[in-house]
Amino acid sequence: MTTARGERLRYDVLSLDTGSSAGEPAGATDRALRVRPVEAFLAGWERLRESARNGEVRRIAVVGGGAAGVEVLLAMRHGLAGSATQFALFSELPVLAGHGARRRIARILGERGVTVHSGRKVLAAGENGLELDGGGRFGAQAAVWAAGAYAPSWIARSALAIAAGDVASVIGEPGPKSGVFAVRQGPVLAHNLRRALAGEAPERFRPPSRSLALISCGDRYAVASWGWLALEGAWVWRWKDRIDRRFVERYRLGPGEG
């Protein structure tokens, strides 16, 4: 393998942790943001928030009806509380399809004035709004692309296998891609890398039949989904906050590291 600095590295087994992308909206501009990579999104969001507060952006469209799209939209709405900015959510499938919290989230979006467009495929996003499948258009001064997780485009050209993470679909499992499953795949991947070095066959990852989803609503309120069971409240947000902080703390670098 050759690095960007020209270094050549030898290996017996290679595992690349590239992170995921949110896809590439056609016609993208500085007001058509992808939620991944997160560093670029956060910088773009600061510019977008300032434009919205100045009245330059009156409507923001979010593309993607999964948990990420819902959370990002409600977080942005909370960040622009008190402004006149309107929000719209576009999803090819019903919002949060397959989640027990679907009806609760639909109610919360309605209560917070979010217009939901289900069954509408977005083809392109630009400064003048969204271009929809079938020739329709939707006027918006900014768009945020949160429609699924994808591997970087160069991997498709490399002929490398996409084996794990939130960019991978589990063969034989009808459920959507999930960061919850991706976290559980990590130890299995590490175990299989050791097996590969020992000349042993890899073991199969078996996803759980159901998983817990905790969906933040922007403010200190959240919805929990477990199979077809759903709960909501400020206490769910505190539960999610503890879990998230504990997870992040596991990977925090100490002084002098990194």
Beta strands, then each sheet from edge to edge (+ up, - down):
strand 1: 32-34
strand 2: 59-63
strand 3: 86-91
strand 4: 115-118
strand 5: 122-126
strand 6: 129-132
strand 7: 137-138
strand 8: 142-145
strand 9: 212-216
strand 10: 222-226
strand 11: 229-233
sheet 1: 1+ 8+ 2+ 3+ 4+
sheet 2: 5+ 6- 7+
sheet 3: 9+ 10- 11+
end
